Amino acid sequence: MSSFEQFDLLLIKDDLGRERLLWKAADSALIHEFTFEPNEMEVVAGQFCEQFEKLYVSN
């Protein structure tokens, strides 16, 4: 089982850029929630992609 199979994730984004993340462990019914600043997940994803490329793709 990969680490992604252990969790169910749902990212919800509205027209104003507000983002909400819902997640739960695969073996649990308890749902967790976190609300981000507008477009925050896009910023995080962009930073991840830049670092990933530097470490693994550029070499």
C-alpha positions as CSV (number, residue, x, y, z in Angstrom):
1,M,0.0,0.0,0.0
2,S,1.4,3.4,-0.9
3,S,1.1,6.4,1.4
4,F,-1.5,7.9,-0.9
5,E,-3.8,4.8,-0.6
6,Q,-3.9,5.3,3.2
7,F,-5.8,8.6,2.9
8,D,-8.8,9.9,0.9
9,L,-8.2,13.6,0.1
10,L,-10.6,16.2,-1.5
11,L,-9.5,19.7,-2.3
12,I,-12.4,22.2,-3.0
13,K,-11.8,25.5,-4.6
14,D,-14.4,28.2,-5.3
15,D,-14.5,30.9,-7.9
16,L,-12.8,33.4,-5.5
17,G,-9.8,31.1,-5.0
18,R,-10.8,30.0,-1.5
19,E,-9.6,26.5,-0.8
20,R,-10.7,23.8,1.6
21,L,-9.1,20.4,2.2
22,L,-11.0,17.4,3.5
23,W,-9.3,14.2,4.4
24,K,-9.7,10.9,6.2
25,A,-7.7,7.8,6.8
26,A,-8.8,4.9,4.6
27,D,-9.7,2.8,7.7
28,S,-11.7,5.6,9.5
29,A,-14.9,7.4,9.1
30,L,-13.6,10.6,10.8
31,I,-13.3,13.4,8.3
32,H,-10.8,16.3,9.0
33,E,-11.0,19.7,7.5
34,F,-8.7,22.6,6.9
35,T,-9.3,26.0,5.2
36,F,-6.5,27.7,3.4
37,E,-5.9,31.3,2.3
38,P,-7.1,31.9,-1.3
39,N,-4.8,30.1,-3.8
40,E,-2.5,28.8,-1.0
41,M,-2.5,25.3,-2.4
42,E,-1.4,26.6,-5.8
43,V,1.5,28.4,-4.2
44,V,2.5,25.2,-2.3
45,A,2.2,23.0,-5.4
46,G,4.3,25.5,-7.4
47,Q,7.0,25.5,-4.7
48,F,7.0,21.7,-4.6
49,C,7.3,21.4,-8.4
50,E,10.2,23.8,-8.5
51,Q,12.1,21.9,-5.8
52,F,11.2,18.5,-7.3
53,E,12.6,19.6,-10.6
54,K,15.8,21.0,-9.1
55,L,16.4,17.8,-7.1
56,Y,15.3,15.0,-9.5
57,V,14.8,16.3,-13.0
58,S,17.6,18.7,-13.7
59,N,20.4,16.2,-12.8
